[in-house]
Amino acid sequence: MYERHRRCTAVLAASESPLDTDIFKDVCKEIGIYDADGNPNDKYMTFVAAHVDWGTKPETEQFRPEISTQEKARDYINKHLPR
């Protein structure tokens, strides 16, 4: 249920400037919040609101050690992003 939020959190943790990376766009397309051209779609704001809420849940704190470094975050993305 929370895999989309985990992927988003991991991609944000994977780089100093994640919003400028292709992998960020790829993750956002894969989780359904960006269109094929790499732009936010009509589901984007709803997801962002839910993502903020997810960030306050205990599950989030349990997940953070899995992506505690940029390397761990990139590894998580590579393991969980369909190619």
C-alpha atoms as one frame of an Amber mdcrd trajectory, in Angstrom:
protein
   0.000   0.000   0.000   2.798   2.407   0.814   5.245   1.323  -1.883   4.564
   4.412  -3.992   5.447   6.620  -1.023   8.579   4.599  -0.291   9.757   4.988
  -3.880   9.087   8.713  -3.815  10.899   9.137  -0.500  13.849   7.092  -1.727
  14.211   9.087  -4.930  14.126  12.329  -2.945  16.883  10.979  -0.671  19.059
   9.740  -3.547  20.429  13.103  -4.639  21.221  16.614  -3.466  18.977  17.948
  -6.270  16.501  15.117  -6.873  13.889  17.163  -8.713  16.371  17.756 -11.524
  17.161  14.084 -12.128  15.819  11.734 -14.762  15.353   9.024 -12.142  12.993
  11.344 -10.238  10.885  11.751 -13.367  11.033   7.996 -14.002   9.818   7.228
 -10.473   7.056   9.838 -10.728   5.914   8.352 -14.055   6.016   4.838 -12.612
   3.949   5.744  -9.550   1.457   7.551 -11.772   1.885  11.211 -10.828   3.751
  12.379 -13.968   2.576  12.070 -17.549   4.586  10.483 -20.367   6.299  13.828
 -21.054   7.624  14.058 -17.491   5.194  16.668 -16.195   2.937  16.475 -13.127
  -0.521  15.165 -13.985  -3.926  15.555 -12.354  -3.045  12.948  -9.667   0.076
  14.808  -8.536  -1.400  17.116  -5.882  -3.539  14.363  -4.368  -0.450  12.172
  -4.083   1.615  14.992  -2.549  -1.057  15.568   0.109  -1.169  11.836   0.886
   2.640  11.733   0.900   2.807  14.462   3.540   0.344  12.463   5.633   2.378
   9.263   5.082   5.454  11.099   6.363   3.879  11.305   9.825   3.122   7.589
  10.164   5.210   5.158  12.258   5.841   3.056   9.125   7.795   5.953   7.700
  10.218   6.000  10.617  10.704   2.263  10.245  11.499   2.770   6.545  14.005
   5.632   6.891  17.002   3.454   7.879  16.623   1.625   4.546  17.411   4.888
   2.712  19.591   6.646   5.276  22.339   7.432   2.743  22.203   8.443  -0.898
  23.745   5.097  -1.816  21.107   3.146   0.137  18.369   5.274  -1.440  19.701
   4.613  -4.956  19.958   0.882  -4.189  16.352   0.883  -2.977  15.199   2.596
  -6.161  17.147   0.186  -8.359  15.621  -2.808  -6.563  12.061  -1.498  -6.571
  11.654   0.383  -9.838  10.410  -1.806 -12.660  12.658  -1.574 -15.692
